[in-house]
Amino acid sequence: MIRSLITIAAVTAAMLALAACSSGSDSSDGAQQETTADQPQQTEQRQSEQSTDAQDRSSNESSAQPQSQATPSQSQEDGQAQEQAQVADDQPQSTADSGASDQHASQASSPGGSIPIVEPADYDALSPRLQLLRDGGYPVYVFDNDYTLALGTPDISPGEHRISVVIEGPQGLVEFPAIAVSVAPDAAEGSAHEVVARFARFPDGVRGFHVTSIDFTHAGRWNLILRVPAGDGFTDLGIALDVPEATSAPSVGASAPASDSRTLTDVANIVDLSTGETPDPGLYLVSIADAVADDKPFVVVFASPGFCTNAFCGPQAEVLSEVRQIYGDAANYVHVDLYENPEQVRLGEEPIETPILEEWGLHTDEWTFVVDADGVVTARFEAFAPLAEVDAALGGLLDG
């Protein structure tokens, strides 16, 4: 597990700069910058004038949250995303220089022509701000046109996976409501298909990412080309993903490890169980092992609320409390902090990572799992999962 908390105060201050979605400049001193949405709004207006049948074409697109039904506004966003390829054909292409050797780029086919496919940046080539993100286990891609992209869901395998990315450009966080993503195995030209990634804002009102679902048919190298609004046109951001044969964390269909997580009966005070300011006692009534043995579903969250500072981290324990209020005794709810000594961590002492993370194979900073009454994982969320996603996963399980 890669985690940088040698000096908690220094890490927290640096990560808050990323949480504010500062611009992609590696020379930034970490100061927060305001996010500008003018360009996405102009682009969205321009796209809406391109075709009257965009909504018809969008009805066949996969939802970024496949467990919930698409709303009319979502269908419109899908149509807008699919129109990007057509609109970009009439615009000057503003992609990264295909000959840039420092990006380790290879050429790939895209709707706008041949573009570079970028590998994850080397750690030493990143700014301190982006190094902190890499310390959390998230690959970072750097482009020559002042764009950066971070992958929040690197633990993938053959099969369908939720994929989230944070995209930053010259104006800060890219917040366009829906973008088209071309997906293809590296060794199979012409077999690309498209999905739609939708923007989801975190409850803090500052952070957010684009989320979609991708079915990787086999292990190996895969290319993703994201068509991102840029000025009056679009820019194509191509990234390479290596899909291994199996995930590290439990996949959907796997049995949940029956870990002996701590409960209120194991500690003198609830502050020994969470770095959060006001922990919900209802999340510490049963251990994971108890929940696996019980004859009803459960949701387990692995997160450290008091140190939620990177771009993929949100108030996940609070979301779990909201889910508990919705479903009550129909399920069990377990929060496991990343650290065994949360009270000492809050005081600046050396953190002691809980061994349960290794038991579950977790190598990034925030996870949520929905598990059925038989102890089998039915949904997994790497990085922050908004209430709507967790609600849909548990609600669908209980209704099924």
C-alpha angles and dihedrals in degrees: 000000000000112000130150113209103126089127108023097192094052094047093047093051093049094047093051087066090059092045089061088057098238120196120281095259111129090204092063116127089221097261114152117252127199116255115242119212099174095103096049089048092051091047093048090053091049092049093051088062095053101079140002093209097057092110092053091054092045093059090079094054123106117248119241084227102042094180094064128062117253116249124218090259090052091052090052090051090051090053091049091051092050091049090060093082092053094045094048091058088069095045132078106260114241103189129141117282106277090215097057105131095190089066093056085226128182125191123258136174118255137166088266096045135264114352135172120265107214127212122218109282120255113257095239091052093060129090117251088257093057092040088063089056090051088050087062090057099259120133115231126207121200123200130196093237095069094266126127128187127195123195113222097186110050096147099091140138138174108312135049117325137176108242125196130184136181111214122194125185138174090292096046129252115020105231103171105148097235133009132185118243121196112208126194140150110253095238098047113072117196095022096100122134129188133236131180122241115202127205117245120190120213120236090252088073092229110069128058144147143199115256132193141151122247129188110215106198096197144002121273140067117339130184125216120193114194117197104214126186111249121176109308093343141022141278124211117226112195121194134178122228126192110214110200125203094258141014124247095224120054112286126215107288094029124115116258113242109250095231120181097234118178124261136190090275091062099056139050094229136018090237086074089066104048142028088215121113096233110018117199108241089209090072094061103049097100134027123234088255090053091049092050090052094046119093098240139067124273141194120218125193125196109198144122105229095189093058103039098139110127127092094259098045122097139161093291097156089053090051089053089053089053091051089051090053090052099047104022115177094001088089143013123248126207130182119192117189116218090237133061092209105044096157092053091046090056088055092053099259125141111287120237110209116223113249089222089081090065091045088059096038094240116164102163129065108256133034139167126192130187112206128189128228090271092057095254121138111244099172135016129191121193111196122006117342115199119227092256092061097046092042091053092048096049095036091052090050093050092045094047 
